[in-house]
Amino acid sequence: MATDISGSHPRNYVTDVGLVAWQSVTRLVRAPSHSRCAEARRALARRWLGLAVLTAFTIGILMVAADVATIKLMPARGTASLWPLRWFTELGKSTYVLWALAGGLIVILLMLPRLAGISRQALIAFGVRVQYIFFSVLTAVLCAEFLKYIIGRSRPFVGGEANAFYFSHFAGNPAFESLPSGHATTAFALAFAVSAVWRKTTLVMLVYAVLICISRVILLAHHPSDVVGGALTGVVCAMFVRYWFAARRLGFSIGRDGSIEPLAGPSGASLKRVARQALAP
């Protein structure tokens, strides 16, 4: 989000909203300014390599030894008793997650012109964190869609039988968009991003992401290896976006060893005060 542009309430609300939006964009696309960008890039590359090797090995093992056996154990598609799971799995749908985050950013943008000084800065700091989460999920979703199109792996039982090696590359057909799982990608990108900003949420977000992955397998939307691939895609993309923000000194700092840590943000109490000020008549 933008820096403070005025010490008092703006004279033109629409102009101020537009200026805040413009400043938000320019800060995101400006050249990196952090002196430890190189260290962060090296640390990121090492983590990516380790994750890629481990995940590729896991996916290979699952495809050969577990995918077919696992989906054969699942209930038939359309089983009536699975309706709670079909409801829950929608919590990992990228459309809903992205619209919720985008709505939050719009609300923040519309509230800013009503604030000044410390309250404005607190809301801007919170907005930067929501931006990071939004772009982490968005980047992961776009990457997953690209990979789905290239890989073209069939969903479980497409063709009438369980086959872990049925592919139709570049088909552009939803039946052949199983790897990586989009829901798993969204859930793990969201989990990583929220945890990167608010460390105390790590366990809750991890449980959420894992349960989304399990639901996709039980509902026969994906093979086990698909959700592992989605988890990797989500985490890697969220890590990249975190580096992008840290390199521009937005929401994160970079340590001497290249590690990226969240900057201190506004407390829940301060955000409540900000909301009361912004919504006051």
C-alpha positions as CSV (number, residue, x, y, z in Angstrom):
1,M,0.0,0.0,0.0
2,A,1.0,3.6,-0.3
3,T,2.9,5.8,2.1
4,D,1.2,8.6,3.9
5,I,0.4,11.4,1.5
6,S,-1.1,13.9,3.8
7,G,-1.1,14.9,7.4
8,S,-4.8,15.7,7.3
9,H,-7.9,14.4,5.7
10,P,-7.8,14.8,1.9
11,R,-9.9,17.4,0.2
12,N,-10.8,15.1,-2.6
13,Y,-11.8,11.6,-1.6
14,V,-11.7,10.1,-5.1
15,T,-8.4,11.7,-5.9
16,D,-6.9,10.3,-2.7
17,V,-8.1,6.8,-3.4
18,G,-6.6,6.9,-6.9
19,L,-3.3,8.2,-5.6
20,V,-3.1,5.5,-2.9
21,A,-3.8,2.9,-5.5
22,W,-1.2,4.3,-7.9
23,Q,1.4,4.5,-5.2
24,S,0.7,0.9,-4.2
25,V,1.4,-0.3,-7.8
26,T,4.5,1.8,-8.2
27,R,6.0,0.4,-4.9
28,L,5.4,-3.1,-6.0
29,V,7.1,-2.7,-9.4
30,R,10.0,-0.5,-8.5
31,A,13.5,-1.9,-8.6
32,P,14.8,-3.8,-5.6
33,S,16.3,-1.6,-3.0
34,H,17.4,-3.9,-0.2
35,S,21.2,-4.3,0.2
36,R,20.9,-8.0,1.0
37,C,18.9,-9.0,-2.1
38,A,21.8,-11.3,-3.4
39,E,21.9,-13.2,-0.1
40,A,18.1,-13.6,-0.1
41,R,18.2,-14.9,-3.7
42,R,20.9,-17.5,-2.9
43,A,19.0,-18.7,0.2
44,L,15.8,-18.9,-1.9
45,A,17.5,-20.9,-4.7
46,R,18.8,-23.4,-2.1
47,R,15.3,-23.8,-0.6
48,W,13.7,-24.2,-4.0
49,L,16.2,-26.8,-5.1
50,G,15.7,-28.8,-1.9
51,L,12.0,-28.6,-2.2
52,A,12.0,-29.5,-5.9
53,V,14.1,-32.6,-5.4
54,L,12.2,-33.9,-2.4
55,T,8.8,-33.3,-4.0
56,A,9.8,-34.8,-7.4
57,F,11.0,-37.9,-5.6
58,T,7.8,-38.0,-3.6
59,I,5.6,-37.6,-6.6
60,G,7.4,-40.3,-8.5
61,I,7.0,-42.8,-5.6
62,L,3.3,-42.0,-5.2
63,M,2.6,-42.3,-9.0
64,V,4.3,-45.7,-9.1
65,A,3.3,-47.2,-5.7
66,A,0.3,-45.4,-4.2
67,D,-1.9,-43.3,-6.5
68,V,-4.0,-46.1,-8.1
69,A,-4.2,-48.1,-4.8
70,T,-5.4,-45.0,-2.9
71,I,-8.1,-43.8,-5.3
72,K,-9.5,-47.3,-5.5
73,L,-10.2,-47.1,-1.7
74,M,-12.1,-43.9,-2.0
75,P,-16.0,-43.7,-2.0
76,A,-17.7,-43.5,-5.4
77,R,-18.1,-40.0,-6.9
78,G,-21.4,-38.4,-5.9
79,T,-21.7,-40.3,-2.7
80,A,-24.5,-38.4,-0.8
81,S,-22.8,-38.7,2.6
82,L,-19.8,-36.7,1.4
83,W,-21.7,-33.4,1.2
84,P,-19.9,-31.9,4.2
85,L,-16.6,-32.6,2.5
86,R,-17.8,-31.1,-0.8
87,W,-18.7,-27.9,1.1
88,F,-15.4,-27.9,3.0
89,T,-13.2,-28.4,-0.1
90,E,-14.6,-25.1,-1.6
91,L,-12.6,-23.3,1.1
92,G,-9.6,-24.1,-1.1
93,K,-11.1,-22.8,-4.4
94,S,-9.0,-20.1,-5.8
95,T,-11.9,-18.0,-7.0
96,Y,-13.3,-17.6,-3.5
97,V,-10.0,-17.1,-1.8
98,L,-8.8,-14.4,-4.4
99,W,-12.1,-12.5,-4.3
100,A,-12.1,-12.5,-0.5
101,L,-8.6,-11.1,-0.5
102,A,-9.3,-8.6,-3.3
103,G,-12.4,-7.4,-1.4
104,G,-10.3,-6.9,1.7
105,L,-7.8,-4.8,-0.3
106,I,-10.7,-2.7,-1.7
107,V,-12.1,-2.0,1.7
108,I,-8.6,-0.9,3.0
109,L,-8.2,1.3,0.0
110,L,-11.6,3.0,0.5
111,M,-10.9,3.5,4.3
112,L,-7.5,5.2,3.9
113,P,-8.7,8.6,2.8
114,R,-10.6,8.9,6.1
115,L,-7.5,8.5,8.2
116,A,-4.4,10.4,9.0
117,G,-1.1,10.1,10.9
118,I,-0.5,6.9,12.9
119,S,-3.9,5.4,12.1
120,R,-3.2,5.8,8.4
121,Q,0.2,4.2,8.7
122,A,-1.2,1.3,10.7
123,L,-3.8,0.5,8.0
124,I,-1.1,0.9,5.2
125,A,1.1,-1.6,7.0
126,F,-1.8,-4.0,7.3
127,G,-2.7,-3.5,3.6
128,V,0.9,-4.4,2.6
129,R,0.5,-7.8,4.3
130,V,-2.9,-8.4,2.7
131,Q,-1.3,-7.5,-0.7
132,Y,1.5,-10.1,-0.1
133,I,-1.1,-12.8,0.6
134,F,-3.2,-11.9,-2.4
135,F,-0.3,-11.9,-4.8
136,S,1.1,-15.1,-3.3
137,V,-2.1,-16.9,-4.1
138,L,-2.6,-15.2,-7.5
139,T,0.9,-16.1,-8.6
140,A,0.5,-19.7,-7.4
141,V,-2.8,-20.1,-9.2
142,L,-1.5,-18.8,-12.5
143,C,1.5,-21.0,-12.3
144,A,-0.6,-24.0,-11.5
145,E,-2.9,-23.3,-14.5
146,F,0.1,-23.1,-16.8
147,L,1.5,-26.4,-15.5
148,K,-1.9,-28.2,-15.7
149,Y,-2.1,-27.2,-19.4
150,I,1.4,-28.5,-20.2
151,I,1.3,-31.7,-18.1
152,G,-2.2,-32.7,-19.0
153,R,-2.6,-35.5,-16.5
154,S,-6.0,-37.2,-16.2
155,R,-8.1,-37.0,-13.2
156,P,-8.9,-40.3,-11.3
157,F,-10.8,-42.8,-13.4
158,V,-10.9,-40.7,-16.6
159,G,-11.2,-43.3,-19.3
160,G,-13.1,-45.7,-17.1
161,E,-10.2,-47.2,-15.0
162,A,-7.6,-46.2,-12.5
163,N,-4.5,-45.1,-14.4
164,A,-1.8,-43.0,-12.9
165,F,-0.1,-42.5,-16.2
166,Y,-2.8,-41.3,-18.5
167,F,-1.7,-38.0,-20.0
168,S,-3.0,-35.6,-22.8
169,H,-0.5,-32.8,-22.9
170,F,-1.7,-29.3,-24.0
171,A,-5.3,-30.6,-24.1
172,G,-6.9,-27.7,-22.4
173,N,-9.6,-30.2,-21.1
174,P,-10.6,-30.1,-17.4
175,A,-10.5,-33.9,-17.3
176,F,-6.8,-33.6,-18.0
177,E,-5.9,-30.9,-15.5
178,S,-5.1,-33.0,-12.4
179,L,-1.5,-32.2,-11.8
180,P,-0.9,-30.0,-9.9
181,S,-4.1,-29.8,-7.8
182,G,-5.5,-26.2,-8.0
183,H,-7.1,-26.4,-4.6
184,A,-3.9,-27.8,-3.0
185,T,-1.9,-25.0,-4.7
186,T,-4.3,-22.3,-3.4
187,A,-4.4,-23.8,0.1
188,F,-0.7,-24.1,0.5
189,A,0.1,-20.7,-1.0
190,L,-2.5,-19.2,1.4
191,A,-1.1,-21.2,4.3
192,F,2.5,-20.2,3.7
193,A,1.7,-16.6,3.1
194,V,-0.5,-16.1,6.1
195,S,2.1,-18.0,8.3
196,A,4.9,-15.9,6.9
197,V,3.1,-12.7,8.1
198,W,1.6,-14.0,11.3
199,R,3.8,-16.8,12.7
200,K,1.3,-17.8,15.4
201,T,-1.1,-19.0,12.7
202,T,1.3,-21.6,11.3
203,L,-0.3,-24.7,12.8
204,V,-3.8,-23.7,12.0
205,M,-3.0,-22.8,8.4
206,L,-1.0,-26.1,7.9
207,V,-4.0,-28.1,9.2
208,Y,-6.3,-26.2,6.9
209,A,-4.1,-26.9,3.8
210,V,-3.5,-30.5,4.6
211,L,-7.3,-31.1,5.1
212,I,-8.0,-29.4,1.8
213,C,-5.6,-31.8,0.1
214,I,-7.1,-34.8,1.8
215,S,-10.6,-33.7,0.7
216,R,-9.5,-33.6,-3.0
217,V,-8.3,-37.2,-2.9
218,I,-11.4,-38.5,-1.1
219,L,-13.7,-36.7,-3.6
220,L,-11.7,-38.3,-6.4
221,A,-10.8,-34.9,-7.9
222,H,-7.1,-35.7,-7.7
223,H,-4.5,-38.4,-7.1
224,P,-2.3,-38.1,-4.0
225,S,0.7,-37.1,-6.1
226,D,-1.4,-34.3,-7.6
227,V,-2.0,-32.6,-4.2
228,V,1.7,-33.0,-3.4
229,G,2.6,-31.2,-6.6
230,G,0.0,-28.5,-5.8
231,A,1.5,-28.1,-2.3
232,L,5.0,-27.5,-3.8
233,T,3.6,-25.1,-6.4
234,G,1.8,-23.0,-3.7
235,V,4.8,-22.9,-1.4
236,V,7.4,-22.1,-4.0
237,C,5.3,-19.2,-5.5
238,A,4.5,-17.8,-2.1
239,M,8.3,-17.9,-1.3
240,F,9.1,-16.0,-4.5
241,V,6.5,-13.3,-3.8
242,R,7.8,-13.0,-0.2
243,Y,11.3,-12.4,-1.7
244,W,9.8,-9.8,-4.1
245,F,8.3,-7.9,-1.3
246,A,11.3,-8.1,1.0
247,A,13.6,-6.9,-1.8
248,R,11.5,-3.7,-2.0
249,R,11.4,-3.4,1.8
250,L,7.6,-4.1,1.9
251,G,6.5,-6.0,5.0
252,F,9.6,-8.1,5.3
253,S,13.3,-7.7,6.2
254,I,16.3,-9.7,5.0
255,G,18.9,-11.0,7.5
256,R,22.6,-11.3,6.9
257,D,22.3,-14.9,6.0
258,G,19.5,-14.2,3.4
259,S,16.7,-15.3,5.7
260,I,13.5,-13.3,5.3
261,E,11.5,-12.3,8.4
262,P,8.3,-10.3,8.7
263,L,8.5,-6.8,10.0
264,A,6.5,-5.9,13.0
265,G,3.0,-4.9,12.0
266,P,0.0,-3.3,13.7
267,S,-1.7,-5.1,16.6
268,G,-5.3,-6.3,16.5
269,A,-6.2,-3.6,19.0
270,S,-4.7,-0.9,16.9
271,L,-6.6,-2.1,13.8
272,K,-9.8,-2.1,15.7
273,R,-9.2,1.5,16.6
274,V,-8.4,2.3,13.0
275,A,-11.6,0.7,11.9
276,R,-13.7,2.7,14.3
277,Q,-12.1,5.9,13.1
278,A,-12.6,5.1,9.5
279,L,-16.2,4.1,10.0
280,A,-17.1,6.9,12.2
281,P,-19.7,9.3,10.7
